[in-house]
Amino acid sequence: MTADRSTMSCAEFQAKLPEMIASGENAASHPHIQSCELCRALLADLETIAEAARQLFPAVEPREELWEQIESAIRNDPGDKDAAGNKHTG
């Protein structure tokens, strides 16, 4: 890979792009983007796709009582008993 980030080829930049996005690095501020219309367009398309995906699958907070229901189900799990029917207390 080219040592100078400003002279990075499109192929080098695009190979590094997933790592940059995953790490939270601002890809839009990368020197290659500043000088390359093709990669700017690619990044804009990826941002549009990501935003559309977030709208399709919005983050939903679970109901307040969910953890209580899970804990209750675990406490009442018949698989938590030994052969004599004694409940395990772990």
Protein Blocks (a to p, Z undefined) as FASTA:
>chain_A
ZZblklpcfklmmmmmmmmmmnopafklpmklmmmmklmmmmmmmmmmmmmmmmmmccdd
ddfklmmmmmmmmmmmmklpcfkopacdZZ
